[in-house]
Amino acid sequence: MGKTATLKCKAMLANGKVIDPGKKPFSFRVGAGRAIKGWDVVVSKMRVGDSFTILLPMKLAYGPSRGDLKFDMELISVK
């Protein structure tokens, strides 16, 4: 928590339809509320080089507007 994480991340609807191919890495400060809630939880448990596929319920993602979301994530760095 409190460190800046950089991820490669592809975002999908729960059915697998890609909504963001994640062509550029994304950086955010873990625990600062600048990314969706579920990312703070998951990324705080990752180590550099870990790759996870996660399914986040809508309450930990963007809410009912997008529903549950799936992410393919790889943690590139933590600073």
PDB file with SEQRES, HELIX, SHEET and CRYST1 records, atoms N, CA, C and O in Angstrom:
SEQRES   1 A   79  MET GLY LYS THR ALA THR LEU LYS CYS LYS ALA MET LEU          
SEQRES   2 A   79  ALA ASN GLY LYS VAL ILE ASP PRO GLY LYS LYS PRO PHE          
SEQRES   3 A   79  SER PHE ARG VAL GLY ALA GLY ARG ALA ILE LYS GLY TRP          
SEQRES   4 A   79  ASP VAL VAL VAL SER LYS MET ARG VAL GLY ASP SER PHE          
SEQRES   5 A   79  THR ILE LEU LEU PRO MET LYS LEU ALA TYR GLY PRO SER          
SEQRES   6 A   79  ARG GLY ASP LEU LYS PHE ASP MET GLU LEU ILE SER VAL          
SEQRES   7 A   79  LYS                                                          
HELIX    1 AA1 LYS A   37  VAL A   43  1                                   7    
HELIX    2 AA2 MET A   58  LEU A   60  5                                   3    
SHEET    1 AA1 3 VAL A  18  ASP A  20  0                                        
SHEET    2 AA1 3 THR A   4  LEU A  13 -1                                        
SHEET    3 AA1 3 PHE A  26  ARG A  29 -1                                        
SHEET    1 AA2 3 THR A   4  LEU A  13  0                                        
SHEET    2 AA2 3 LEU A  69  VAL A  78 -1                                        
SHEET    3 AA2 3 SER A  51  LEU A  56 -1                                        
CRYST1    1.000    1.000    1.000  90.00  90.00  90.00 P 1           1          
ATOM      1  N   MET A   1       0.839  -1.188   0.000  1.00  0.00           N  
ATOM      2  CA  MET A   1       0.000   0.000   0.000  1.00  0.00           C  
ATOM      3  C   MET A   1       0.885   1.252   0.000  1.00  0.00           C  
ATOM      4  O   MET A   1       1.932   1.288   0.646  1.00  0.00           O  
ATOM      5  N   GLY A   2       0.444   2.269  -0.732  1.00  0.00           N  
ATOM      6  CA  GLY A   2       1.170   3.528  -0.777  1.00  0.00           C  
ATOM      7  C   GLY A   2       2.246   3.619  -1.840  1.00  0.00           C  
ATOM      8  O   GLY A   2       2.769   4.704  -2.094  1.00  0.00           O  
ATOM      9  N   LYS A   3       2.587   2.506  -2.464  1.00  0.00           N  
ATOM     10  CA  LYS A   3       3.603   2.520  -3.519  1.00  0.00           C  
ATOM     11  C   LYS A   3       2.927   2.596  -4.876  1.00  0.00           C  
ATOM     12  O   LYS A   3       1.743   2.284  -5.008  1.00  0.00           O  
ATOM     13  N   THR A   4       3.684   3.015  -5.889  1.00  0.00           N  
ATOM     14  CA  THR A   4       3.150   3.105  -7.242  1.00  0.00           C  
ATOM     15  C   THR A   4       3.394   1.795  -7.974  1.00  0.00           C  
ATOM     16  O   THR A   4       4.531   1.347  -8.127  1.00  0.00           O  
ATOM     17  N   ALA A   5       2.307   1.197  -8.419  1.00  0.00           N  
ATOM     18  CA  ALA A   5       2.365  -0.061  -9.160  1.00  0.00           C  
ATOM     19  C   ALA A   5       2.141   0.232 -10.638  1.00  0.00           C  
ATOM     20  O   ALA A   5       1.329   1.084 -10.998  1.00  0.00           O  
ATOM     21  N   THR A   6       2.869  -0.484 -11.488  1.00  0.00           N  
ATOM     22  CA  THR A   6       2.674  -0.387 -12.926  1.00  0.00           C  
ATOM     23  C   THR A   6       2.278  -1.764 -13.435  1.00  0.00           C  
ATOM     24  O   THR A   6       2.945  -2.762 -13.162  1.00  0.00           O  
ATOM     25  N   LEU A   7       1.178  -1.796 -14.182  1.00  0.00           N  
ATOM     26  CA  LEU A   7       0.592  -3.050 -14.648  1.00  0.00           C  
ATOM     27  C   LEU A   7       0.412  -3.065 -16.152  1.00  0.00           C  
ATOM     28  O   LEU A   7       0.208  -2.027 -16.782  1.00  0.00           O  
ATOM     29  N   LYS A   8       0.491  -4.261 -16.717  1.00  0.00           N  
ATOM     30  CA  LYS A   8      -0.082  -4.529 -18.032  1.00  0.00           C  
ATOM     31  C   LYS A   8      -1.447  -5.116 -17.692  1.00  0.00           C  
ATOM     32  O   LYS A   8      -1.547  -6.009 -16.851  1.00  0.00           O  
ATOM     33  N   CYS A   9      -2.496  -4.621 -18.340  1.00  0.00           N  
ATOM     34  CA  CYS A   9      -3.821  -5.077 -17.956  1.00  0.00           C  
ATOM     35  C   CYS A   9      -4.790  -5.024 -19.121  1.00  0.00           C  
ATOM     36  O   CYS A   9      -4.915  -3.998 -19.790  1.00  0.00           O  
ATOM     37  N   LYS A  10      -5.474  -6.128 -19.361  1.00  0.00           N  
ATOM     38  CA  LYS A  10      -6.546  -6.181 -20.350  1.00  0.00           C  
ATOM     39  C   LYS A  10      -7.856  -6.295 -19.584  1.00  0.00           C  
ATOM     40  O   LYS A  10      -7.995  -7.148 -18.707  1.00  0.00           O  
ATOM     41  N   ALA A  11      -8.823  -5.430 -19.915  1.00  0.00           N  
ATOM     42  CA  ALA A  11     -10.123  -5.420 -19.234  1.00  0.00           C  
ATOM     43  C   ALA A  11     -11.189  -6.045 -20.129  1.00  0.00           C  
ATOM     44  O   ALA A  11     -11.251  -5.787 -21.331  1.00  0.00           O  
ATOM     45  N   MET A  12     -12.025  -6.873 -19.506  1.00  0.00           N  
ATOM     46  CA  MET A  12     -13.091  -7.554 -20.236  1.00  0.00           C  
ATOM     47  C   MET A  12     -14.372  -7.545 -19.419  1.00  0.00           C  
ATOM     48  O   MET A  12     -14.342  -7.419 -18.195  1.00  0.00           O  
ATOM     49  N   LEU A  13     -15.492  -7.680 -20.108  1.00  0.00           N  
ATOM     50  CA  LEU A  13     -16.735  -7.947 -19.410  1.00  0.00           C  
ATOM     51  C   LEU A  13     -16.638  -9.371 -18.868  1.00  0.00           C  
ATOM     52  O   LEU A  13     -15.761 -10.130 -19.281  1.00  0.00           O  
ATOM     53  N   ALA A  14     -17.516  -9.736 -17.962  1.00  0.00           N  
ATOM     54  CA  ALA A  14     -17.467 -11.074 -17.375  1.00  0.00           C  
ATOM     55  C   ALA A  14     -17.576 -12.175 -18.423  1.00  0.00           C  
ATOM     56  O   ALA A  14     -17.073 -13.279 -18.212  1.00  0.00           O  
ATOM     57  N   ASN A  15     -18.235 -11.886 -19.566  1.00  0.00           N  
ATOM     58  CA  ASN A  15     -18.383 -12.894 -20.620  1.00  0.00           C  
ATOM     59  C   ASN A  15     -17.150 -13.011 -21.519  1.00  0.00           C  
ATOM     60  O   ASN A  15     -17.124 -13.829 -22.438  1.00  0.00           O  
ATOM     61  N   GLY A  16     -16.114 -12.180 -21.249  1.00  0.00           N  
ATOM     62  CA  GLY A  16     -14.868 -12.244 -22.006  1.00  0.00           C  
ATOM     63  C   GLY A  16     -14.738 -11.205 -23.103  1.00  0.00           C  
ATOM     64  O   GLY A  16     -13.673 -11.094 -23.711  1.00  0.00           O  
ATOM     65  N   LYS A  17     -15.798 -10.431 -23.380  1.00  0.00           N  
ATOM     66  CA  LYS A  17     -15.712  -9.391 -24.410  1.00  0.00           C  
ATOM     67  C   LYS A  17     -14.736  -8.314 -23.954  1.00  0.00           C  
ATOM     68  O   LYS A  17     -14.907  -7.734 -22.882  1.00  0.00           O  
ATOM     69  N   VAL A  18     -13.708  -8.042 -24.767  1.00  0.00           N  
ATOM     70  CA  VAL A  18     -12.660  -7.080 -24.421  1.00  0.00           C  
ATOM     71  C   VAL A  18     -13.219  -5.653 -24.505  1.00  0.00           C  
ATOM     72  O   VAL A  18     -13.791  -5.257 -25.521  1.00  0.00           O  
ATOM     73  N   ILE A  19     -13.042  -4.888 -23.417  1.00  0.00           N  
ATOM     74  CA  ILE A  19     -13.461  -3.486 -23.419  1.00  0.00           C  
ATOM     75  C   ILE A  19     -12.260  -2.542 -23.394  1.00  0.00           C  
ATOM     76  O   ILE A  19     -12.393  -1.360 -23.712  1.00  0.00           O  
ATOM     77  N   ASP A  20     -11.097  -3.057 -23.020  1.00  0.00           N  
ATOM     78  CA  ASP A  20      -9.846  -2.289 -23.085  1.00  0.00           C  
ATOM     79  C   ASP A  20      -8.718  -3.289 -23.292  1.00  0.00           C  
ATOM     80  O   ASP A  20      -8.428  -4.085 -22.399  1.00  0.00           O  
ATOM     81  N   PRO A  21      -8.073  -3.260 -24.465  1.00  0.00           N  
ATOM     82  CA  PRO A  21      -7.020  -4.234 -24.733  1.00  0.00           C  
ATOM     83  C   PRO A  21      -5.745  -4.012 -23.931  1.00  0.00           C  
ATOM     84  O   PRO A  21      -4.863  -4.871 -23.925  1.00  0.00           O  
ATOM     85  N   GLY A  22      -5.635  -2.872 -23.255  1.00  0.00           N  
ATOM     86  CA  GLY A  22      -4.484  -2.626 -22.396  1.00  0.00           C  
ATOM     87  C   GLY A  22      -3.170  -2.548 -23.134  1.00  0.00           C  
ATOM     88  O   GLY A  22      -2.189  -3.172 -22.729  1.00  0.00           O  
ATOM     89  N   LYS A  23      -3.139  -1.796 -24.201  1.00  0.00           N  
ATOM     90  CA  LYS A  23      -1.917  -1.693 -24.999  1.00  0.00           C  
ATOM     91  C   LYS A  23      -0.813  -0.911 -24.301  1.00  0.00           C  
ATOM     92  O   LYS A  23       0.365  -1.107 -24.600  1.00  0.00           O  
ATOM     93  N   LYS A  24      -1.180  -0.026 -23.373  1.00  0.00           N  
ATOM     94  CA  LYS A  24      -0.184   0.759 -22.638  1.00  0.00           C  
ATOM     95  C   LYS A  24      -0.225   0.384 -21.161  1.00  0.00           C  
ATOM     96  O   LYS A  24      -1.313   0.186 -20.620  1.00  0.00           O  
ATOM     97  N   PRO A  25       0.918   0.279 -20.494  1.00  0.00           N  
ATOM     98  CA  PRO A  25       0.918   0.012 -19.054  1.00  0.00           C  
ATOM     99  C   PRO A  25       0.170   1.111 -18.287  1.00  0.00           C  
ATOM    100  O   PRO A  25       0.101   2.259 -18.727  1.00  0.00           O  
ATOM    101  N   PHE A  26      -0.377   0.738 -17.154  1.00  0.00           N  
ATOM    102  CA  PHE A  26      -1.137   1.650 -16.304  1.00  0.00           C  
ATOM    103  C   PHE A  26      -0.459   1.712 -14.943  1.00  0.00           C  
ATOM    104  O   PHE A  26      -0.138   0.676 -14.361  1.00  0.00           O  
ATOM    105  N   SER A  27      -0.239   2.923 -14.429  1.00  0.00           N  
ATOM    106  CA  SER A  27       0.385   3.111 -13.110  1.00  0.00           C  
ATOM    107  C   SER A  27      -0.581   3.807 -12.176  1.00  0.00           C  
ATOM    108  O   SER A  27      -1.326   4.697 -12.588  1.00  0.00           O  
ATOM    109  N   PHE A  28      -0.569   3.397 -10.907  1.00  0.00           N  
ATOM    110  CA  PHE A  28      -1.387   4.043  -9.887  1.00  0.00           C  
ATOM    111  C   PHE A  28      -0.796   3.786  -8.512  1.00  0.00           C  
ATOM    112  O   PHE A  28      -0.056   2.824  -8.309  1.00  0.00           O  
ATOM    113  N   ARG A  29      -1.130   4.656  -7.575  1.00  0.00           N  
ATOM    114  CA  ARG A  29      -0.678   4.489  -6.194  1.00  0.00           C  
ATOM    115  C   ARG A  29      -1.652   3.550  -5.484  1.00  0.00           C  
ATOM    116  O   ARG A  29      -2.837   3.858  -5.362  1.00  0.00           O  
ATOM    117  N   VAL A  30      -1.162   2.425  -5.024  1.00  0.00           N  
ATOM    118  CA  VAL A  30      -1.995   1.408  -4.392  1.00  0.00           C  
ATOM    119  C   VAL A  30      -2.556   1.948  -3.075  1.00  0.00           C  
ATOM    120  O   VAL A  30      -1.815   2.442  -2.225  1.00  0.00           O  
ATOM    121  N   GLY A  31      -3.871   1.845  -2.924  1.00  0.00           N  
ATOM    122  CA  GLY A  31      -4.544   2.267  -1.694  1.00  0.00           C  
ATOM    123  C   GLY A  31      -4.960   3.723  -1.669  1.00  0.00           C  
ATOM    124  O   GLY A  31      -5.553   4.173  -0.689  1.00  0.00           O  
ATOM    125  N   ALA A  32      -4.663   4.479  -2.729  1.00  0.00           N  
ATOM    126  CA  ALA A  32      -4.972   5.913  -2.756  1.00  0.00           C  
ATOM    127  C   ALA A  32      -6.353   6.194  -3.359  1.00  0.00           C  
ATOM    128  O   ALA A  32      -6.755   7.354  -3.446  1.00  0.00           O  
ATOM    129  N   GLY A  33      -7.080   5.160  -3.773  1.00  0.00           N  
ATOM    130  CA  GLY A  33      -8.396   5.355  -4.350  1.00  0.00           C  
ATOM    131  C   GLY A  33      -8.382   5.896  -5.765  1.00  0.00           C  
ATOM    132  O   GLY A  33      -9.385   6.445  -6.222  1.00  0.00           O  
ATOM    133  N   ARG A  34      -7.261   5.754  -6.477  1.00  0.00           N  
ATOM    134  CA  ARG A  34      -7.149   6.274  -7.845  1.00  0.00           C  
ATOM    135  C   ARG A  34      -7.431   5.213  -8.902  1.00  0.00           C  
ATOM    136  O   ARG A  34      -7.455   5.515 -10.096  1.00  0.00           O  
ATOM    137  N   ALA A  35      -7.640   4.005  -8.480  1.00  0.00           N  
ATOM    138  CA  ALA A  35      -8.023   2.917  -9.388  1.00  0.00           C  
ATOM    139  C   ALA A  35      -9.256   2.252  -8.772  1.00  0.00           C  
ATOM    140  O   ALA A  35      -9.670   2.606  -7.668  1.00  0.00           O  
ATOM    141  N   ILE A  36      -9.829   1.307  -9.473  1.00  0.00           N  
ATOM    142  CA  ILE A  36     -11.007   0.651  -8.921  1.00  0.00           C  
ATOM    143  C   ILE A  36     -10.640  -0.104  -7.637  1.00  0.00           C  
ATOM    144  O   ILE A  36      -9.507  -0.555  -7.471  1.00  0.00           O  
ATOM    145  N   LYS A  37     -11.612  -0.229  -6.741  1.00  0.00           N  
ATOM    146  CA  LYS A  37     -11.365  -0.804  -5.411  1.00  0.00           C  
ATOM    147  C   LYS A  37     -10.712  -2.182  -5.464  1.00  0.00           C  
ATOM    148  O   LYS A  37      -9.795  -2.472  -4.696  1.00  0.00           O  
ATOM    149  N   GLY A  38     -11.180  -3.010  -6.356  1.00  0.00           N  
ATOM    150  CA  GLY A  38     -10.649  -4.369  -6.445  1.00  0.00           C  
ATOM    151  C   GLY A  38      -9.177  -4.427  -6.791  1.00  0.00           C  
ATOM    152  O   GLY A  38      -8.470  -5.342  -6.371  1.00  0.00           O  
ATOM    153  N   TRP A  39      -8.712  -3.447  -7.560  1.00  0.00           N  
ATOM    154  CA  TRP A  39      -7.286  -3.419  -7.900  1.00  0.00           C  
ATOM    155  C   TRP A  39      -6.438  -3.167  -6.672  1.00  0.00           C  
ATOM    156  O   TRP A  39      -5.388  -3.790  -6.516  1.00  0.00           O  
ATOM    157  N   ASP A  40      -6.861  -2.274  -5.800  1.00  0.00           N  
ATOM    158  CA  ASP A  40      -6.101  -2.028  -4.567  1.00  0.00           C  
ATOM    159  C   ASP A  40      -5.926  -3.327  -3.787  1.00  0.00           C  
ATOM    160  O   ASP A  40      -4.847  -3.609  -3.267  1.00  0.00           O  
ATOM    161  N   VAL A  41      -6.987  -4.104  -3.712  1.00  0.00           N  
ATOM    162  CA  VAL A  41      -6.950  -5.373  -2.960  1.00  0.00           C  
ATOM    163  C   VAL A  41      -6.007  -6.366  -3.631  1.00  0.00           C  
ATOM    164  O   VAL A  41      -5.126  -6.927  -2.978  1.00  0.00           O  
ATOM    165  N   VAL A  42      -6.186  -6.580  -4.914  1.00  0.00           N  
ATOM    166  CA  VAL A  42      -5.415  -7.603  -5.632  1.00  0.00           C  
ATOM    167  C   VAL A  42      -3.947  -7.221  -5.782  1.00  0.00           C  
ATOM    168  O   VAL A  42      -3.061  -8.026  -5.495  1.00  0.00           O  
ATOM    169  N   VAL A  43      -3.688  -5.996  -6.231  1.00  0.00           N  
ATOM    170  CA  VAL A  43      -2.302  -5.591  -6.497  1.00  0.00           C  
ATOM    171  C   VAL A  43      -1.472  -5.565  -5.219  1.00  0.00           C  
ATOM    172  O   VAL A  43      -0.267  -5.815  -5.263  1.00  0.00           O  
ATOM    173  N   SER A  44      -2.094  -5.270  -4.089  1.00  0.00           N  
ATOM    174  CA  SER A  44      -1.344  -5.257  -2.826  1.00  0.00           C  
ATOM    175  C   SER A  44      -0.834  -6.654  -2.453  1.00  0.00           C  
ATOM    176  O   SER A  44       0.050  -6.786  -1.607  1.00  0.00           O  
ATOM    177  N   LYS A  45      -1.381  -7.679  -3.074  1.00  0.00           N  
ATOM    178  CA  LYS A  45      -0.955  -9.058  -2.795  1.00  0.00           C  
ATOM    179  C   LYS A  45      -0.047  -9.636  -3.873  1.00  0.00           C  
ATOM    180  O   LYS A  45       0.456 -10.750  -3.731  1.00  0.00           O  
ATOM    181  N   MET A  46       0.167  -8.876  -4.961  1.00  0.00           N  
ATOM    182  CA  MET A  46       0.995  -9.351  -6.071  1.00  0.00           C  
ATOM    183  C   MET A  46       2.467  -9.030  -5.844  1.00  0.00           C  
ATOM    184  O   MET A  46       2.814  -8.130  -5.079  1.00  0.00           O  
ATOM    185  N   ARG A  47       3.319  -9.780  -6.520  1.00  0.00           N  
ATOM    186  CA  ARG A  47       4.758  -9.506  -6.571  1.00  0.00           C  
ATOM    187  C   ARG A  47       5.112  -9.194  -8.011  1.00  0.00           C  
ATOM    188  O   ARG A  47       4.442  -9.660  -8.933  1.00  0.00           O  
ATOM    189  N   VAL A  48       6.155  -8.413  -8.210  1.00  0.00           N  
ATOM    190  CA  VAL A  48       6.598  -8.082  -9.566  1.00  0.00           C  
ATOM    191  C   VAL A  48       6.791  -9.378 -10.357  1.00  0.00           C  
ATOM    192  O   VAL A  48       7.451 -10.311  -9.899  1.00  0.00           O  
ATOM    193  N   GLY A  49       6.205  -9.413 -11.541  1.00  0.00           N  
ATOM    194  CA  GLY A  49       6.278 -10.594 -12.401  1.00  0.00           C  
ATOM    195  C   GLY A  49       5.054 -11.485 -12.315  1.00  0.00           C  
ATOM    196  O   GLY A  49       4.837 -12.317 -13.195  1.00  0.00           O  
ATOM    197  N   ASP A  50       4.236 -11.326 -11.255  1.00  0.00           N  
ATOM    198  CA  ASP A  50       3.013 -12.116 -11.139  1.00  0.00           C  
ATOM    199  C   ASP A  50       2.038 -11.749 -12.246  1.00  0.00           C  
ATOM    200  O   ASP A  50       1.934 -10.587 -12.638  1.00  0.00           O  
ATOM    201  N   SER A  51       1.325 -12.754 -12.746  1.00  0.00           N  
ATOM    202  CA  SER A  51       0.241 -12.559 -13.713  1.00  0.00           C  
ATOM    203  C   SER A  51      -1.001 -13.216 -13.144  1.00  0.00           C  
ATOM    204  O   SER A  51      -0.986 -14.398 -12.800  1.00  0.00           O  
ATOM    205  N   PHE A  52      -2.073 -12.452 -13.047  1.00  0.00           N  
ATOM    206  CA  PHE A  52      -3.332 -12.955 -12.516  1.00  0.00           C  
ATOM    207  C   PHE A  52      -4.441 -12.695 -13.514  1.00  0.00           C  
ATOM    208  O   PHE A  52      -4.399 -11.705 -14.245  1.00  0.00           O  
ATOM    209  N   THR A  53      -5.424 -13.561 -13.553  1.00  0.00           N  
ATOM    210  CA  THR A  53      -6.702 -13.282 -14.182  1.00  0.00           C  
ATOM    211  C   THR A  53      -7.696 -13.212 -13.041  1.00  0.00           C  
ATOM    212  O   THR A  53      -7.855 -14.170 -12.284  1.00  0.00           O  
ATOM    213  N   ILE A  54      -8.370 -12.070 -12.917  1.00  0.00           N  
ATOM    214  CA  ILE A  54      -9.299 -11.877 -11.802  1.00  0.00           C  
ATOM    215  C   ILE A  54     -10.686 -11.526 -12.329  1.00  0.00           C  
ATOM    216  O   ILE A  54     -10.827 -10.902 -13.381  1.00  0.00           O  
ATOM    217  N   LEU A  55     -11.691 -11.933 -11.592  1.00  0.00           N  
ATOM    218  CA  LEU A  55     -13.066 -11.563 -11.868  1.00  0.00           C  
ATOM    219  C   LEU A  55     -13.528 -10.738 -10.685  1.00  0.00           C  
ATOM    220  O   LEU A  55     -13.624 -11.236  -9.563  1.00  0.00           O  
ATOM    221  N   LEU A  56     -13.816  -9.467 -10.947  1.00  0.00           N  
ATOM    222  CA  LEU A  56     -14.241  -8.567  -9.873  1.00  0.00           C  
ATOM    223  C   LEU A  56     -15.744  -8.362  -9.919  1.00  0.00           C  
ATOM    224  O   LEU A  56     -16.297  -8.074 -10.981  1.00  0.00           O  
ATOM    225  N   PRO A  57     -16.418  -8.508  -8.775  1.00  0.00           N  
ATOM    226  CA  PRO A  57     -17.836  -8.182  -8.740  1.00  0.00           C  
ATOM    227  C   PRO A  57     -18.017  -6.681  -8.941  1.00  0.00           C  
ATOM    228  O   PRO A  57     -17.117  -5.896  -8.641  1.00  0.00           O  
ATOM    229  N   MET A  58     -19.175  -6.286  -9.448  1.00  0.00           N  
ATOM    230  CA  MET A  58     -19.407  -4.879  -9.787  1.00  0.00           C  
ATOM    231  C   MET A  58     -19.143  -3.930  -8.628  1.00  0.00           C  
ATOM    232  O   MET A  58     -18.732  -2.793  -8.862  1.00  0.00           O  
ATOM    233  N   LYS A  59     -19.363  -4.355  -7.382  1.00  0.00           N  
ATOM    234  CA  LYS A  59     -19.137  -3.453  -6.245  1.00  0.00           C  
ATOM    235  C   LYS A  59     -17.655  -3.144  -6.040  1.00  0.00           C  
ATOM    236  O   LYS A  59     -17.325  -2.147  -5.398  1.00  0.00           O  
ATOM    237  N   LEU A  60     -16.754  -3.973  -6.571  1.00  0.00           N  
ATOM    238  CA  LEU A  60     -15.315  -3.711  -6.487  1.00  0.00           C  
ATOM    239  C   LEU A  60     -14.751  -3.203  -7.814  1.00  0.00           C  
ATOM    240  O   LEU A  60     -13.547  -2.985  -7.945  1.00  0.00           O  
ATOM    241  N   ALA A  61     -15.635  -3.019  -8.792  1.00  0.00           N  
ATOM    242  CA  ALA A  61     -15.211  -2.509 -10.108  1.00  0.00           C  
ATOM    243  C   ALA A  61     -15.837  -1.129 -10.322  1.00  0.00           C  
ATOM    244  O   ALA A  61     -15.594  -0.214  -9.536  1.00  0.00           O  
ATOM    245  N   TYR A  62     -16.633  -0.972 -11.370  1.00  0.00           N  
ATOM    246  CA  TYR A  62     -17.224   0.329 -11.700  1.00  0.00           C  
ATOM    247  C   TYR A  62     -18.688   0.440 -11.310  1.00  0.00           C  
ATOM    248  O   TYR A  62     -19.342   1.432 -11.636  1.00  0.00           O  
ATOM    249  N   GLY A  63     -19.214  -0.567 -10.615  1.00  0.00           N  
ATOM    250  CA  GLY A  63     -20.615  -0.533 -10.225  1.00  0.00           C  
ATOM    251  C   GLY A  63     -21.511  -1.135 -11.296  1.00  0.00           C  
ATOM    252  O   GLY A  63     -21.031  -1.755 -12.245  1.00  0.00           O  
ATOM    253  N   PRO A  64     -22.831  -0.944 -11.135  1.00  0.00           N  
ATOM    254  CA  PRO A  64     -23.796  -1.573 -12.039  1.00  0.00           C  
ATOM    255  C   PRO A  64     -23.688  -1.144 -13.502  1.00  0.00           C  
ATOM    256  O   PRO A  64     -24.179  -1.846 -14.385  1.00  0.00           O  
ATOM    257  N   SER A  65     -23.056  -0.008 -13.770  1.00  0.00           N  
ATOM    258  CA  SER A  65     -22.976   0.470 -15.154  1.00  0.00           C  
ATOM    259  C   SER A  65     -22.240  -0.508 -16.063  1.00  0.00           C  
ATOM    260  O   SER A  65     -22.539  -0.575 -17.255  1.00  0.00           O  
ATOM    261  N   ARG A  66     -21.293  -1.260 -15.534  1.00  0.00           N  
ATOM    262  CA  ARG A  66     -20.539  -2.228 -16.352  1.00  0.00           C  
ATOM    263  C   ARG A  66     -20.689  -3.658 -15.848  1.00  0.00           C  
ATOM    264  O   ARG A  66     -20.324  -4.599 -16.552  1.00  0.00           O  
ATOM    265  N   GLY A  67     -21.218  -3.834 -14.646  1.00  0.00           N  
ATOM    266  CA  GLY A  67     -21.369  -5.183 -14.095  1.00  0.00           C  
ATOM    267  C   GLY A  67     -20.042  -5.751 -13.623  1.00  0.00           C  
ATOM    268  O   GLY A  67     -19.083  -5.015 -13.392  1.00  0.00           O  
ATOM    269  N   ASP A  68     -20.000  -7.069 -13.482  1.00  0.00           N  
ATOM    270  CA  ASP A  68     -18.771  -7.754 -13.085  1.00  0.00           C  
ATOM    271  C   ASP A  68     -17.758  -7.641 -14.226  1.00  0.00           C  
ATOM    272  O   ASP A  68     -18.130  -7.663 -15.399  1.00  0.00           O  
ATOM    273  N   LEU A  69     -16.484  -7.520 -13.873  1.00  0.00           N  
ATOM    274  CA  LEU A  69     -15.435  -7.379 -14.883  1.00  0.00           C  
ATOM    275  C   LEU A  69     -14.327  -8.391 -14.659  1.00  0.00           C  
ATOM    276  O   LEU A  69     -14.064  -8.815 -13.533  1.00  0.00           O  
ATOM    277  N   LYS A  70     -13.685  -8.768 -15.754  1.00  0.00           N  
ATOM    278  CA  LYS A  70     -12.548  -9.689 -15.720  1.00  0.00           C  
ATOM    279  C   LYS A  70     -11.319  -8.921 -16.192  1.00  0.00           C  
ATOM    280  O   LYS A  70     -11.397  -8.116 -17.121  1.00  0.00           O  
ATOM    281  N   PHE A  71     -10.179  -9.177 -15.540  1.00  0.00           N  
ATOM    282  CA  PHE A  71      -8.931  -8.514 -15.914  1.00  0.00           C  
ATOM    283  C   PHE A  71      -7.814  -9.539 -16.009  1.00  0.00           C  
ATOM    284  O   PHE A  71      -7.675 -10.398 -15.139  1.00  0.00           O  
ATOM    285  N   ASP A  72      -7.009  -9.447 -17.080  1.00  0.00           N  
ATOM    286  CA  ASP A  72      -5.731 -10.154 -17.164  1.00  0.00           C  
ATOM    287  C   ASP A  72      -4.693  -9.120 -16.757  1.00  0.00           C  
ATOM    288  O   ASP A  72      -4.525  -8.107 -17.436  1.00  0.00           O  
ATOM    289  N   MET A  73      -3.995  -9.369 -15.651  1.00  0.00           N  
ATOM    290  CA  MET A  73      -3.064  -8.378 -15.096  1.00  0.00           C  
ATOM    291  C   MET A  73      -1.677  -8.979 -14.938  1.00  0.00           C  
ATOM    292  O   MET A  73      -1.532 -10.146 -14.575  1.00  0.00           O  
ATOM    293  N   GLU A  74      -0.661  -8.170 -15.214  1.00  0.00           N  
ATOM    294  CA  GLU A  74       0.731  -8.539 -14.919  1.00  0.00           C  
ATOM    295  C   GLU A  74       1.373  -7.349 -14.226  1.00  0.00           C  
ATOM    296  O   GLU A  74       1.363  -6.233 -14.746  1.00  0.00           O  
ATOM    297  N   LEU A  75       1.930  -7.597 -13.051  1.00  0.00           N  
ATOM    298  CA  LEU A  75       2.599  -6.529 -12.312  1.00  0.00           C  
ATOM    299  C   LEU A  75       4.018  -6.359 -12.854  1.00  0.00           C  
ATOM    300  O   LEU A  75       4.853  -7.257 -12.748  1.00  0.00           O  
ATOM    301  N   ILE A  76       4.271  -5.178 -13.440  1.00  0.00           N  
ATOM    302  CA  ILE A  76       5.562  -4.898 -14.065  1.00  0.00           C  
ATOM    303  C   ILE A  76       6.562  -4.342 -13.069  1.00  0.00           C  
ATOM    304  O   ILE A  76       7.723  -4.751 -13.046  1.00  0.00           O  
ATOM    305  N   SER A  77       6.097  -3.387 -12.228  1.00  0.00           N  
ATOM    306  CA  SER A  77       7.021  -2.780 -11.256  1.00  0.00           C  
ATOM    307  C   SER A  77       6.258  -2.180 -10.086  1.00  0.00           C  
ATOM    308  O   SER A  77       5.060  -1.907 -10.169  1.00  0.00           O  
ATOM    309  N   VAL A  78       6.985  -1.986  -8.998  1.00  0.00           N  
ATOM    310  CA  VAL A  78       6.470  -1.310  -7.805  1.00  0.00           C  
ATOM    311  C   VAL A  78       7.583  -0.380  -7.340  1.00  0.00           C  
ATOM    312  O   VAL A  78       8.731  -0.792  -7.167  1.00  0.00           O  
ATOM    313  N   LYS A  79       7.215   0.893  -7.142  1.00  0.00           N  
ATOM    314  CA  LYS A  79       8.201   1.885  -6.693  1.00  0.00           C  
ATOM    315  C   LYS A  79       7.659   2.659  -5.520  1.00  0.00           C  
ATOM    316  O   LYS A  79       8.338   3.542  -4.996  1.00  0.00           O  
TER     317      LYS A  79                                                      
END                                                                             
